Amino acid sequence: MKAATQLTDVRYQALDLDWLDRLLPIEQAAYSHPWTRGNFEDAIRAGYYGQLMLMNDQLIGYFVAMKGVDEVHLLNITVAPHHQKQGWARILLDELVAWSISQGAHWLWLEVRQSNRHAIAVYHAYGFRRIGMRRGYYPAAMGKREDAVVMNLPLEPSGRIRS
Ligand SMILES: CC(C)(COP(=O)(O)OP(=O)(O)OC[C@H]1O[C@@H](n2cnc3c(N)ncnc32)[C@H](O)[C@@H]1OP(=O)(O)O)[C@@H](O)C(=O)NCCC(=O)NCCS
């Protein structure tokens, strides 16, 4: 079933420590180098903005973001593997953009592994543009490092994208 037909059943829930047992299996299935329980605990204790997206009480995806001065930095966005490529990332990003604008942010920033073609295509289709690279930003297989692509999305209070 397509995501767009299910929107009336979707709700958001603040990420807190009680959800980690349900979230971590998704995180571990979705990434070669997943966040640990400690990474999520630190993010929650730091007061970062974390939201879970649920459909009929099933956890579909989540994000964690950090507010800066006039920007929001997306730290983690994940859709459960068997729900990927159904349009859920856009729905999660819409929620994050709405919150970012409500916080007075003018920019949304993120890093993504250079090899993560699907995520880069999703961000690009959403309106993010490629700004630069961070060399060796991520851990990779066999003790190596992988570059990050840095992307941003300009925001404006009256709408989603500034130009
Ligand atoms: C990256 C990620 C968040 C994207 O989420 P997603 O839900 O798969 O992304 P979307 O479905 O919104 O992407 C759009 C794709 O779905 C398709 N799509 C969009 N709406 C659709 C719908 N209603 N029905 C069917 N397909 C749809 C689009 O054609 C597009 O497909 P394509 O990329 O093959 O051309 C997800 O793949 C993920 O969690 N990956 C692992 C973790 C990760 O890499 N996170 C990002 C770290 S920076």
Ligand as a Chemical Component Dictionary entry (heavy atoms), coordinates in Angstrom:
data_LIG
# 
_chem_comp.id                   LIG 
_chem_comp.type                 NON-POLYMER 
_chem_comp.pdbx_formal_charge   0 
_chem_comp.three_letter_code    LIG 
# 
loop_
_chem_comp_atom.comp_id 
_chem_comp_atom.atom_id 
_chem_comp_atom.alt_atom_id 
_chem_comp_atom.type_symbol 
_chem_comp_atom.charge 
_chem_comp_atom.model_Cartn_x 
_chem_comp_atom.model_Cartn_y 
_chem_comp_atom.model_Cartn_z 
_chem_comp_atom.pdbx_ordinal 
LIG C1  C1  C 0 16.990 7.529  3.201  1  
LIG C2  C2  C 0 15.584 7.178  3.695  2  
LIG C3  C3  C 0 15.282 7.960  4.977  3  
LIG C4  C4  C 0 14.591 7.564  2.610  4  
LIG O1  O1  O 0 13.322 7.158  3.031  5  
LIG P1  P1  P 0 12.257 6.539  2.027  6  
LIG O2  O2  O 0 10.985 6.501  2.759  7  
LIG O3  O3  O 0 12.790 5.285  1.445  8  
LIG O4  O4  O 0 12.252 7.651  0.888  9  
LIG P2  P2  P 0 11.011 7.972  -0.039 10 
LIG O5  O5  O 0 10.143 6.780  -0.271 11 
LIG O6  O6  O 0 10.353 9.211  0.418  12 
LIG O7  O7  O 0 11.825 8.236  -1.367 13 
LIG C5  C5  C 0 11.230 8.454  -2.532 14 
LIG C6  C6  C 0 11.273 7.182  -3.338 15 
LIG O8  O8  O 0 10.075 6.498  -3.148 16 
LIG C7  C7  C 0 9.276  6.591  -4.349 17 
LIG N1  N1  N 0 7.967  6.998  -3.879 18 
LIG C8  C8  C 0 7.622  8.193  -3.378 19 
LIG N2  N2  N 0 6.314  8.174  -3.050 20 
LIG C9  C9  C 0 5.845  6.922  -3.323 21 
LIG C10 C10 C 0 4.592  6.288  -3.186 22 
LIG N3  N3  N 0 3.512  6.939  -2.713 23 
LIG N4  N4  N 0 4.511  4.988  -3.523 24 
LIG C11 C11 C 0 5.578  4.324  -4.013 25 
LIG N5  N5  N 0 6.794  4.897  -4.169 26 
LIG C12 C12 C 0 6.917  6.176  -3.834 27 
LIG C13 C13 C 0 9.912  7.593  -5.215 28 
LIG O9  O9  O 0 9.705  7.299  -6.583 29 
LIG C14 C14 C 0 11.351 7.442  -4.800 30 
LIG O10 O10 O 0 11.846 6.259  -5.381 31 
LIG P3  P3  P 0 13.297 6.199  -6.025 32 
LIG O11 O11 O 0 14.246 6.834  -5.007 33 
LIG O12 O12 O 0 13.573 4.753  -6.198 34 
LIG O13 O13 O 0 13.212 6.976  -7.287 35 
LIG C15 C15 C 0 15.432 5.657  3.943  36 
LIG O14 O14 O 0 15.736 4.971  2.766  37 
LIG C16 C16 C 0 16.292 5.153  5.083  38 
LIG O15 O15 O 0 15.871 5.177  6.232  39 
LIG N6  N6  N 0 17.483 4.629  4.739  40 
LIG C17 C17 C 0 18.388 4.042  5.732  41 
LIG C18 C18 C 0 18.877 5.084  6.698  42 
LIG C19 C19 C 0 19.504 6.251  5.980  43 
LIG O16 O16 O 0 20.293 6.102  5.064  44 
LIG N7  N7  N 0 19.106 7.460  6.430  45 
LIG C20 C20 C 0 19.645 8.694  5.876  46 
LIG C21 C21 C 0 20.953 9.021  6.513  47 
LIG S1  S1  S 0 21.578 10.591 5.951  48 
# 
loop_
_chem_comp_bond.comp_id 
_chem_comp_bond.atom_id_1 
_chem_comp_bond.atom_id_2 
_chem_comp_bond.value_order 
_chem_comp_bond.pdbx_ordinal 
LIG C1  C2  SING 1  
LIG C2  C3  SING 2  
LIG C2  C4  SING 3  
LIG C2  C15 SING 4  
LIG C4  O1  SING 5  
LIG O1  P1  SING 6  
LIG P1  O2  DOUB 7  
LIG P1  O3  SING 8  
LIG P1  O4  SING 9  
LIG O4  P2  SING 10 
LIG P2  O5  DOUB 11 
LIG P2  O6  SING 12 
LIG P2  O7  SING 13 
LIG O7  C5  SING 14 
LIG C5  C6  SING 15 
LIG C6  O8  SING 16 
LIG C6  C14 SING 17 
LIG O8  C7  SING 18 
LIG C7  N1  SING 19 
LIG C7  C13 SING 20 
LIG N1  C8  SING 21 
LIG N1  C12 SING 22 
LIG C8  N2  DOUB 23 
LIG N2  C9  SING 24 
LIG C9  C10 SING 25 
LIG C9  C12 DOUB 26 
LIG C10 N3  SING 27 
LIG C10 N4  DOUB 28 
LIG N4  C11 SING 29 
LIG C11 N5  DOUB 30 
LIG N5  C12 SING 31 
LIG C13 O9  SING 32 
LIG C13 C14 SING 33 
LIG C14 O10 SING 34 
LIG O10 P3  SING 35 
LIG P3  O11 DOUB 36 
LIG P3  O12 SING 37 
LIG P3  O13 SING 38 
LIG C15 O14 SING 39 
LIG C15 C16 SING 40 
LIG C16 O15 DOUB 41 
LIG C16 N6  SING 42 
LIG N6  C17 SING 43 
LIG C17 C18 SING 44 
LIG C18 C19 SING 45 
LIG C19 O16 DOUB 46 
LIG C19 N7  SING 47 
LIG N7  C20 SING 48 
LIG C20 C21 SING 49 
LIG C21 S1  SING 50 
# 
